[in-house]
Amino acid sequence: MKDGTLVANSLMDCIAELASAVKRQASKITALATEVGARDDRDASAWGEAR
């Protein structure tokens, strides 16, 4: 039983670490999407001015 407990606890630690890494990466993507959206808005405005 002790071995099972150790394995389960170790697995939970690994899952928690994975979840944290995913959250960190997700926040980077959100920031990148905001930047891309702003760039697209600027590009769209430039096309409107060129006419």
PDBQT receptor file of N, H, CA, C and O in Angstrom, charges set to zero:
ATOM      1  N   MET A   1       0.819  -1.205   0.000  1.00  0.00    +0.000 N 
ATOM      2  CA  MET A   1       0.000   0.000   0.000  1.00  0.00    +0.000 C 
ATOM      3  C   MET A   1       0.857   1.262   0.000  1.00  0.00    +0.000 C 
ATOM      4  O   MET A   1       0.507   2.259  -0.632  1.00  0.00    +0.000 OA
ATOM      5  N   LYS A   2       1.982   1.213   0.712  1.00  0.00    +0.000 N 
ATOM      6  H   LYS A   2       2.267   0.403   1.225  1.00  0.00    +0.000 HD
ATOM      7  CA  LYS A   2       2.834   2.403   0.754  1.00  0.00    +0.000 C 
ATOM      8  C   LYS A   2       3.389   2.729  -0.619  1.00  0.00    +0.000 C 
ATOM      9  O   LYS A   2       3.499   3.898  -0.988  1.00  0.00    +0.000 OA
ATOM     10  N   ASP A   3       3.743   1.681  -1.389  1.00  0.00    +0.000 N 
ATOM     11  H   ASP A   3       3.653   0.732  -1.089  1.00  0.00    +0.000 HD
ATOM     12  CA  ASP A   3       4.267   1.931  -2.730  1.00  0.00    +0.000 C 
ATOM     13  C   ASP A   3       3.210   2.598  -3.606  1.00  0.00    +0.000 C 
ATOM     14  O   ASP A   3       3.517   3.504  -4.381  1.00  0.00    +0.000 OA
ATOM     15  N   GLY A   4       1.976   2.150  -3.480  1.00  0.00    +0.000 N 
ATOM     16  H   GLY A   4       1.725   1.415  -2.850  1.00  0.00    +0.000 HD
ATOM     17  CA  GLY A   4       0.885   2.744  -4.251  1.00  0.00    +0.000 C 
ATOM     18  C   GLY A   4       0.673   4.200  -3.879  1.00  0.00    +0.000 C 
ATOM     19  O   GLY A   4       0.418   5.041  -4.740  1.00  0.00    +0.000 OA
ATOM     20  N   THR A   5       0.780   4.491  -2.595  1.00  0.00    +0.000 N 
ATOM     21  H   THR A   5       0.987   3.808  -1.894  1.00  0.00    +0.000 HD
ATOM     22  CA  THR A   5       0.624   5.867  -2.125  1.00  0.00    +0.000 C 
ATOM     23  C   THR A   5       1.737   6.747  -2.679  1.00  0.00    +0.000 C 
ATOM     24  O   THR A   5       1.481   7.866  -3.122  1.00  0.00    +0.000 OA
ATOM     25  N   LEU A   6       2.960   6.252  -2.658  1.00  0.00    +0.000 N 
ATOM     26  H   LEU A   6       3.169   5.342  -2.299  1.00  0.00    +0.000 HD
ATOM     27  CA  LEU A   6       4.088   7.022  -3.192  1.00  0.00    +0.000 C 
ATOM     28  C   LEU A   6       3.924   7.290  -4.686  1.00  0.00    +0.000 C 
ATOM     29  O   LEU A   6       4.177   8.396  -5.162  1.00  0.00    +0.000 OA
ATOM     30  N   VAL A   7       3.499   6.265  -5.412  1.00  0.00    +0.000 N 
ATOM     31  H   VAL A   7       3.293   5.366  -5.025  1.00  0.00    +0.000 HD
ATOM     32  CA  VAL A   7       3.297   6.425  -6.851  1.00  0.00    +0.000 C 
ATOM     33  C   VAL A   7       2.193   7.450  -7.124  1.00  0.00    +0.000 C 
ATOM     34  O   VAL A   7       2.347   8.329  -7.972  1.00  0.00    +0.000 OA
ATOM     35  N   ALA A   8       1.081   7.328  -6.398  1.00  0.00    +0.000 N 
ATOM     36  H   ALA A   8       0.956   6.614  -5.709  1.00  0.00    +0.000 HD
ATOM     37  CA  ALA A   8      -0.040   8.255  -6.595  1.00  0.00    +0.000 C 
ATOM     38  C   ALA A   8       0.371   9.691  -6.261  1.00  0.00    +0.000 C 
ATOM     39  O   ALA A   8       0.029  10.616  -6.998  1.00  0.00    +0.000 OA
ATOM     40  N   ASN A   9       1.078   9.880  -5.191  1.00  0.00    +0.000 N 
ATOM     41  H   ASN A   9       1.355   9.128  -4.593  1.00  0.00    +0.000 HD
ATOM     42  CA  ASN A   9       1.521  11.226  -4.812  1.00  0.00    +0.000 C 
ATOM     43  C   ASN A   9       2.500  11.790  -5.840  1.00  0.00    +0.000 C 
ATOM     44  O   ASN A   9       2.426  12.967  -6.192  1.00  0.00    +0.000 OA
ATOM     45  N   SER A  10       3.398  10.964  -6.310  1.00  0.00    +0.000 N 
ATOM     46  H   SER A  10       3.458  10.008  -6.024  1.00  0.00    +0.000 HD
ATOM     47  CA  SER A  10       4.352  11.402  -7.323  1.00  0.00    +0.000 C 
ATOM     48  C   SER A  10       3.617  11.777  -8.609  1.00  0.00    +0.000 C 
ATOM     49  O   SER A  10       3.945  12.775  -9.250  1.00  0.00    +0.000 OA
ATOM     50  N   LEU A  11       2.643  10.990  -8.974  1.00  0.00    +0.000 N 
ATOM     51  H   LEU A  11       2.375  10.179  -8.453  1.00  0.00    +0.000 HD
ATOM     52  CA  LEU A  11       1.865  11.275 -10.173  1.00  0.00    +0.000 C 
ATOM     53  C   LEU A  11       1.102  12.590 -10.029  1.00  0.00    +0.000 C 
ATOM     54  O   LEU A  11       1.039  13.377 -10.974  1.00  0.00    +0.000 OA
ATOM     55  N   MET A  12       0.533  12.829  -8.873  1.00  0.00    +0.000 N 
ATOM     56  H   MET A  12       0.584  12.190  -8.105  1.00  0.00    +0.000 HD
ATOM     57  CA  MET A  12      -0.190  14.083  -8.640  1.00  0.00    +0.000 C 
ATOM     58  C   MET A  12       0.748  15.281  -8.746  1.00  0.00    +0.000 C 
ATOM     59  O   MET A  12       0.370  16.317  -9.293  1.00  0.00    +0.000 OA
ATOM     60  N   ASP A  13       1.962  15.147  -8.231  1.00  0.00    +0.000 N 
ATOM     61  H   ASP A  13       2.269  14.306  -7.786  1.00  0.00    +0.000 HD
ATOM     62  CA  ASP A  13       2.944  16.229  -8.345  1.00  0.00    +0.000 C 
ATOM     63  C   ASP A  13       3.265  16.510  -9.811  1.00  0.00    +0.000 C 
ATOM     64  O   ASP A  13       3.355  17.666 -10.225  1.00  0.00    +0.000 OA
ATOM     65  N   CYS A  14       3.435  15.450 -10.587  1.00  0.00    +0.000 N 
ATOM     66  H   CYS A  14       3.361  14.511 -10.251  1.00  0.00    +0.000 HD
ATOM     67  CA  CYS A  14       3.747  15.610 -12.014  1.00  0.00    +0.000 C 
ATOM     68  C   CYS A  14       2.583  16.260 -12.759  1.00  0.00    +0.000 C 
ATOM     69  O   CYS A  14       2.795  17.110 -13.624  1.00  0.00    +0.000 OA
ATOM     70  N   ILE A  15       1.370  15.867 -12.429  1.00  0.00    +0.000 N 
ATOM     71  H   ILE A  15       1.198  15.177 -11.726  1.00  0.00    +0.000 HD
ATOM     72  CA  ILE A  15       0.194  16.449 -13.084  1.00  0.00    +0.000 C 
ATOM     73  C   ILE A  15       0.064  17.925 -12.723  1.00  0.00    +0.000 C 
ATOM     74  O   ILE A  15      -0.264  18.745 -13.582  1.00  0.00    +0.000 OA
ATOM     75  N   ALA A  16       0.315  18.269 -11.475  1.00  0.00    +0.000 N 
ATOM     76  H   ALA A  16       0.582  17.603 -10.778  1.00  0.00    +0.000 HD
ATOM     77  CA  ALA A  16       0.247  19.668 -11.051  1.00  0.00    +0.000 C 
ATOM     78  C   ALA A  16       1.303  20.494 -11.781  1.00  0.00    +0.000 C 
ATOM     79  O   ALA A  16       1.037  21.624 -12.192  1.00  0.00    +0.000 OA
ATOM     80  N   GLU A  17       2.487  19.938 -11.940  1.00  0.00    +0.000 N 
ATOM     81  H   GLU A  17       2.704  19.020 -11.607  1.00  0.00    +0.000 HD
ATOM     82  CA  GLU A  17       3.564  20.638 -12.656  1.00  0.00    +0.000 C 
ATOM     83  C   GLU A  17       3.197  20.827 -14.124  1.00  0.00    +0.000 C 
ATOM     84  O   GLU A  17       3.446  21.889 -14.695  1.00  0.00    +0.000 OA
ATOM     85  N   LEU A  18       2.606  19.804 -14.737  1.00  0.00    +0.000 N 
ATOM     86  H   LEU A  18       2.403  18.941 -14.274  1.00  0.00    +0.000 HD
ATOM     87  CA  LEU A  18       2.166  19.904 -16.127  1.00  0.00    +0.000 C 
ATOM     88  C   LEU A  18       1.087  20.968 -16.277  1.00  0.00    +0.000 C 
ATOM     89  O   LEU A  18       1.131  21.767 -17.212  1.00  0.00    +0.000 OA
ATOM     90  N   ALA A  19       0.131  20.984 -15.379  1.00  0.00    +0.000 N 
ATOM     91  H   ALA A  19       0.094  20.334 -14.619  1.00  0.00    +0.000 HD
ATOM     92  CA  ALA A  19      -0.949  21.978 -15.435  1.00  0.00    +0.000 C 
ATOM     93  C   ALA A  19      -0.392  23.396 -15.318  1.00  0.00    +0.000 C 
ATOM     94  O   ALA A  19      -0.854  24.302 -16.011  1.00  0.00    +0.000 OA
ATOM     95  N   SER A  20       0.580  23.588 -14.461  1.00  0.00    +0.000 N 
ATOM     96  H   SER A  20       0.956  22.852 -13.898  1.00  0.00    +0.000 HD
ATOM     97  CA  SER A  20       1.202  24.914 -14.318  1.00  0.00    +0.000 C 
ATOM     98  C   SER A  20       1.914  25.328 -15.595  1.00  0.00    +0.000 C 
ATOM     99  O   SER A  20       1.837  26.484 -16.009  1.00  0.00    +0.000 OA
ATOM    100  N   ALA A  21       2.603  24.386 -16.214  1.00  0.00    +0.000 N 
ATOM    101  H   ALA A  21       2.666  23.447 -15.878  1.00  0.00    +0.000 HD
ATOM    102  CA  ALA A  21       3.312  24.690 -17.461  1.00  0.00    +0.000 C 
ATOM    103  C   ALA A  21       2.320  25.052 -18.565  1.00  0.00    +0.000 C 
ATOM    104  O   ALA A  21       2.568  25.971 -19.346  1.00  0.00    +0.000 OA
ATOM    105  N   VAL A  22       1.217  24.344 -18.631  1.00  0.00    +0.000 N 
ATOM    106  H   VAL A  22       1.015  23.597 -17.997  1.00  0.00    +0.000 HD
ATOM    107  CA  VAL A  22       0.200  24.635 -19.646  1.00  0.00    +0.000 C 
ATOM    108  C   VAL A  22      -0.385  26.023 -19.422  1.00  0.00    +0.000 C 
ATOM    109  O   VAL A  22      -0.597  26.765 -20.381  1.00  0.00    +0.000 OA
ATOM    110  N   LYS A  23      -0.647  26.383 -18.174  1.00  0.00    +0.000 N 
ATOM    111  H   LYS A  23      -0.475  25.781 -17.394  1.00  0.00    +0.000 HD
ATOM    112  CA  LYS A  23      -1.187  27.710 -17.878  1.00  0.00    +0.000 C 
ATOM    113  C   LYS A  23      -0.201  28.807 -18.269  1.00  0.00    +0.000 C 
ATOM    114  O   LYS A  23      -0.605  29.842 -18.799  1.00  0.00    +0.000 OA
ATOM    115  N   ARG A  24       1.086  28.589 -18.012  1.00  0.00    +0.000 N 
ATOM    116  H   ARG A  24       1.414  27.748 -17.582  1.00  0.00    +0.000 HD
ATOM    117  CA  ARG A  24       2.099  29.580 -18.393  1.00  0.00    +0.000 C 
ATOM    118  C   ARG A  24       2.122  29.765 -19.907  1.00  0.00    +0.000 C 
ATOM    119  O   ARG A  24       2.165  30.894 -20.396  1.00  0.00    +0.000 OA
ATOM    120  N   GLN A  25       2.093  28.663 -20.648  1.00  0.00    +0.000 N 
ATOM    121  H   GLN A  25       2.058  27.746 -20.251  1.00  0.00    +0.000 HD
ATOM    122  CA  GLN A  25       2.124  28.745 -22.102  1.00  0.00    +0.000 C 
ATOM    123  C   GLN A  25       0.854  29.393 -22.635  1.00  0.00    +0.000 C 
ATOM    124  O   GLN A  25       0.906  30.151 -23.604  1.00  0.00    +0.000 OA
ATOM    125  N   ALA A  26      -0.284  29.104 -22.015  1.00  0.00    +0.000 N 
ATOM    126  H   ALA A  26      -0.327  28.488 -21.228  1.00  0.00    +0.000 HD
ATOM    127  CA  ALA A  26      -1.558  29.679 -22.457  1.00  0.00    +0.000 C 
ATOM    128  C   ALA A  26      -1.545  31.197 -22.293  1.00  0.00    +0.000 C 
ATOM    129  O   ALA A  26      -2.076  31.914 -23.141  1.00  0.00    +0.000 OA
ATOM    130  N   SER A  27      -0.950  31.688 -21.220  1.00  0.00    +0.000 N 
ATOM    131  H   SER A  27      -0.519  31.105 -20.532  1.00  0.00    +0.000 HD
ATOM    132  CA  SER A  27      -0.901  33.139 -21.031  1.00  0.00    +0.000 C 
ATOM    133  C   SER A  27      -0.026  33.789 -22.098  1.00  0.00    +0.000 C 
ATOM    134  O   SER A  27      -0.295  34.917 -22.511  1.00  0.00    +0.000 OA
ATOM    135  N   LYS A  28       1.008  33.100 -22.544  1.00  0.00    +0.000 N 
ATOM    136  H   LYS A  28       1.227  32.184 -22.209  1.00  0.00    +0.000 HD
ATOM    137  CA  LYS A  28       1.851  33.637 -23.620  1.00  0.00    +0.000 C 
ATOM    138  C   LYS A  28       1.061  33.727 -24.916  1.00  0.00    +0.000 C 
ATOM    139  O   LYS A  28       1.192  34.702 -25.657  1.00  0.00    +0.000 OA
ATOM    140  N   ILE A  29       0.253  32.730 -25.194  1.00  0.00    +0.000 N 
ATOM    141  H   ILE A  29       0.146  31.938 -24.593  1.00  0.00    +0.000 HD
ATOM    142  CA  ILE A  29      -0.528  32.706 -26.429  1.00  0.00    +0.000 C 
ATOM    143  C   ILE A  29      -1.586  33.807 -26.402  1.00  0.00    +0.000 C 
ATOM    144  O   ILE A  29      -1.840  34.450 -27.420  1.00  0.00    +0.000 OA
ATOM    145  N   THR A  30      -2.193  34.022 -25.255  1.00  0.00    +0.000 N 
ATOM    146  H   THR A  30      -1.987  33.500 -24.428  1.00  0.00    +0.000 HD
ATOM    147  CA  THR A  30      -3.187  35.085 -25.130  1.00  0.00    +0.000 C 
ATOM    148  C   THR A  30      -2.549  36.439 -25.424  1.00  0.00    +0.000 C 
ATOM    149  O   THR A  30      -3.124  37.257 -26.142  1.00  0.00    +0.000 OA
ATOM    150  N   ALA A  31      -1.377  36.669 -24.877  1.00  0.00    +0.000 N 
ATOM    151  H   ALA A  31      -0.910  36.004 -24.295  1.00  0.00    +0.000 HD
ATOM    152  CA  ALA A  31      -0.671  37.937 -25.120  1.00  0.00    +0.000 C 
ATOM    153  C   ALA A  31      -0.301  38.061 -26.599  1.00  0.00    +0.000 C 
ATOM    154  O   ALA A  31      -0.421  39.139 -27.182  1.00  0.00    +0.000 OA
ATOM    155  N   LEU A  32       0.141  36.976 -27.195  1.00  0.00    +0.000 N 
ATOM    156  H   LEU A  32       0.239  36.100 -26.721  1.00  0.00    +0.000 HD
ATOM    157  CA  LEU A  32       0.508  36.995 -28.605  1.00  0.00    +0.000 C 
ATOM    158  C   LEU A  32      -0.715  37.279 -29.473  1.00  0.00    +0.000 C 
ATOM    159  O   LEU A  32      -0.627  38.042 -30.435  1.00  0.00    +0.000 OA
ATOM    160  N   ALA A  33      -1.847  36.674 -29.143  1.00  0.00    +0.000 N 
ATOM    161  H   ALA A  33      -1.918  36.054 -28.362  1.00  0.00    +0.000 HD
ATOM    162  CA  ALA A  33      -3.072  36.904 -29.913  1.00  0.00    +0.000 C 
ATOM    163  C   ALA A  33      -3.489  38.366 -29.845  1.00  0.00    +0.000 C 
ATOM    164  O   ALA A  33      -3.960  38.921 -30.838  1.00  0.00    +0.000 OA
ATOM    165  N   THR A  34      -3.323  38.988 -28.704  1.00  0.00    +0.000 N 
ATOM    166  H   THR A  34      -2.940  38.538 -27.898  1.00  0.00    +0.000 HD
ATOM    167  CA  THR A  34      -3.648  40.408 -28.553  1.00  0.00    +0.000 C 
ATOM    168  C   THR A  34      -2.753  41.254 -29.454  1.00  0.00    +0.000 C 
ATOM    169  O   THR A  34      -3.227  42.184 -30.106  1.00  0.00    +0.000 OA
ATOM    170  N   GLU A  35      -1.472  40.936 -29.491  1.00  0.00    +0.000 N 
ATOM    171  H   GLU A  35      -1.086  40.180 -28.961  1.00  0.00    +0.000 HD
ATOM    172  CA  GLU A  35      -0.537  41.675 -30.342  1.00  0.00    +0.000 C 
ATOM    173  C   GLU A  35      -0.871  41.492 -31.813  1.00  0.00    +0.000 C 
ATOM    174  O   GLU A  35      -0.841  42.453 -32.582  1.00  0.00    +0.000 OA
ATOM    175  N   VAL A  36      -1.188  40.269 -32.209  1.00  0.00    +0.000 N 
ATOM    176  H   VAL A  36      -1.212  39.488 -31.584  1.00  0.00    +0.000 HD
ATOM    177  CA  VAL A  36      -1.522  39.995 -33.609  1.00  0.00    +0.000 C 
ATOM    178  C   VAL A  36      -2.801  40.728 -33.995  1.00  0.00    +0.000 C 
ATOM    179  O   VAL A  36      -2.896  41.275 -35.094  1.00  0.00    +0.000 OA
ATOM    180  N   GLY A  37      -3.784  40.744 -33.098  1.00  0.00    +0.000 N 
ATOM    181  H   GLY A  37      -3.707  40.300 -32.206  1.00  0.00    +0.000 HD
ATOM    182  CA  GLY A  37      -5.029  41.459 -33.362  1.00  0.00    +0.000 C 
ATOM    183  C   GLY A  37      -4.800  42.948 -33.559  1.00  0.00    +0.000 C 
ATOM    184  O   GLY A  37      -5.387  43.555 -34.454  1.00  0.00    +0.000 OA
ATOM    185  N   ALA A  38      -3.951  43.538 -32.730  1.00  0.00    +0.000 N 
ATOM    186  H   ALA A  38      -3.474  43.045 -32.003  1.00  0.00    +0.000 HD
ATOM    187  CA  ALA A  38      -3.641  44.958 -32.851  1.00  0.00    +0.000 C 
ATOM    188  C   ALA A  38      -2.920  45.231 -34.173  1.00  0.00    +0.000 C 
ATOM    189  O   ALA A  38      -3.201  46.225 -34.843  1.00  0.00    +0.000 OA
ATOM    190  N   ARG A  39      -2.010  44.364 -34.538  1.00  0.00    +0.000 N 
ATOM    191  H   ARG A  39      -1.782  43.556 -33.994  1.00  0.00    +0.000 HD
ATOM    192  CA  ARG A  39      -1.297  44.527 -35.810  1.00  0.00    +0.000 C 
ATOM    193  C   ARG A  39      -2.268  44.416 -36.983  1.00  0.00    +0.000 C 
ATOM    194  O   ARG A  39      -2.183  45.185 -37.940  1.00  0.00    +0.000 OA
ATOM    195  N   ASP A  40      -3.188  43.460 -36.905  1.00  0.00    +0.000 N 
ATOM    196  H   ASP A  40      -3.257  42.835 -36.127  1.00  0.00    +0.000 HD
ATOM    197  CA  ASP A  40      -4.173  43.304 -37.973  1.00  0.00    +0.000 C 
ATOM    198  C   ASP A  40      -5.058  44.539 -38.098  1.00  0.00    +0.000 C 
ATOM    199  O   ASP A  40      -5.395  44.959 -39.205  1.00  0.00    +0.000 OA
ATOM    200  N   ASP A  41      -5.431  45.117 -36.961  1.00  0.00    +0.000 N 
ATOM    201  H   ASP A  41      -5.156  44.776 -36.062  1.00  0.00    +0.000 HD
ATOM    202  CA  ASP A  41      -6.236  46.344 -36.986  1.00  0.00    +0.000 C 
ATOM    203  C   ASP A  41      -5.473  47.482 -37.664  1.00  0.00    +0.000 C 
ATOM    204  O   ASP A  41      -6.042  48.228 -38.461  1.00  0.00    +0.000 OA
ATOM    205  N   ARG A  42      -4.185  47.613 -37.346  1.00  0.00    +0.000 N 
ATOM    206  H   ARG A  42      -3.722  47.007 -36.698  1.00  0.00    +0.000 HD
ATOM    207  CA  ARG A  42      -3.367  48.660 -37.980  1.00  0.00    +0.000 C 
ATOM    208  C   ARG A  42      -3.261  48.420 -39.483  1.00  0.00    +0.000 C 
ATOM    209  O   ARG A  42      -3.372  49.350 -40.281  1.00  0.00    +0.000 OA
ATOM    210  N   ASP A  43      -3.045  47.162 -39.857  1.00  0.00    +0.000 N 
ATOM    211  H   ASP A  43      -2.955  46.405 -39.209  1.00  0.00    +0.000 HD
ATOM    212  CA  ASP A  43      -2.946  46.838 -41.283  1.00  0.00    +0.000 C 
ATOM    213  C   ASP A  43      -4.253  47.135 -42.005  1.00  0.00    +0.000 C 
ATOM    214  O   ASP A  43      -4.247  47.663 -43.116  1.00  0.00    +0.000 OA
ATOM    215  N   ALA A  44      -5.373  46.796 -41.375  1.00  0.00    +0.000 N 
ATOM    216  H   ALA A  44      -5.378  46.367 -40.472  1.00  0.00    +0.000 HD
ATOM    217  CA  ALA A  44      -6.679  47.047 -41.996  1.00  0.00    +0.000 C 
ATOM    218  C   ALA A  44      -6.900  48.545 -42.162  1.00  0.00    +0.000 C 
ATOM    219  O   ALA A  44      -7.451  48.979 -43.173  1.00  0.00    +0.000 OA
ATOM    220  N   SER A  45      -6.483  49.331 -41.195  1.00  0.00    +0.000 N 
ATOM    221  H   SER A  45      -6.035  48.979 -40.373  1.00  0.00    +0.000 HD
ATOM    222  CA  SER A  45      -6.623  50.784 -41.284  1.00  0.00    +0.000 C 
ATOM    223  C   SER A  45      -5.775  51.333 -42.427  1.00  0.00    +0.000 C 
ATOM    224  O   SER A  45      -6.201  52.231 -43.152  1.00  0.00    +0.000 OA
ATOM    225  N   ALA A  46      -4.592  50.792 -42.577  1.00  0.00    +0.000 N 
ATOM    226  H   ALA A  46      -4.246  50.062 -41.987  1.00  0.00    +0.000 HD
ATOM    227  CA  ALA A  46      -3.705  51.253 -43.644  1.00  0.00    +0.000 C 
ATOM    228  C   ALA A  46      -4.312  50.961 -45.016  1.00  0.00    +0.000 C 
ATOM    229  O   ALA A  46      -4.179  51.773 -45.931  1.00  0.00    +0.000 OA
ATOM    230  N   TRP A  47      -4.961  49.840 -45.168  1.00  0.00    +0.000 N 
ATOM    231  H   TRP A  47      -5.069  49.180 -44.424  1.00  0.00    +0.000 HD
ATOM    232  CA  TRP A  47      -5.607  49.516 -46.445  1.00  0.00    +0.000 C 
ATOM    233  C   TRP A  47      -6.732  50.507 -46.723  1.00  0.00    +0.000 C 
ATOM    234  O   TRP A  47      -6.935  50.903 -47.871  1.00  0.00    +0.000 OA
ATOM    235  N   GLY A  48      -7.461  50.908 -45.695  1.00  0.00    +0.000 N 
ATOM    236  H   GLY A  48      -7.297  50.585 -44.763  1.00  0.00    +0.000 HD
ATOM    237  CA  GLY A  48      -8.552  51.853 -45.869  1.00  0.00    +0.000 C 
ATOM    238  C   GLY A  48      -8.055  53.234 -46.269  1.00  0.00    +0.000 C 
ATOM    239  O   GLY A  48      -8.738  53.953 -46.999  1.00  0.00    +0.000 OA
ATOM    240  N   GLU A  49      -6.887  53.604 -45.804  1.00  0.00    +0.000 N 
ATOM    241  H   GLU A  49      -6.332  53.020 -45.211  1.00  0.00    +0.000 HD
ATOM    242  CA  GLU A  49      -6.322  54.917 -46.111  1.00  0.00    +0.000 C 
ATOM    243  C   GLU A  49      -5.746  54.959 -47.529  1.00  0.00    +0.000 C 
ATOM    244  O   GLU A  49      -5.661  56.028 -48.135  1.00  0.00    +0.000 OA
ATOM    245  N   ALA A  50      -5.356  53.810 -48.051  1.00  0.00    +0.000 N 
ATOM    246  H   ALA A  50      -5.425  52.942 -47.559  1.00  0.00    +0.000 HD
ATOM    247  CA  ALA A  50      -4.715  53.769 -49.348  1.00  0.00    +0.000 C 
ATOM    248  C   ALA A  50      -5.701  54.050 -50.480  1.00  0.00    +0.000 C 
ATOM    249  O   ALA A  50      -5.274  54.392 -51.582  1.00  0.00    +0.000 OA
ATOM    250  N   ARG A  51      -6.958  53.919 -50.249  1.00  0.00    +0.000 N 
ATOM    251  H   ARG A  51      -7.304  53.641 -49.354  1.00  0.00    +0.000 HD
ATOM    252  CA  ARG A  51      -7.961  54.122 -51.308  1.00  0.00    +0.000 C 
ATOM    253  C   ARG A  51      -8.147  55.540 -51.658  1.00  0.00    +0.000 C 
ATOM    254  O   ARG A  51      -8.956  55.859 -52.529  1.00  0.00    +0.000 OA
TER     255      ARG A  51
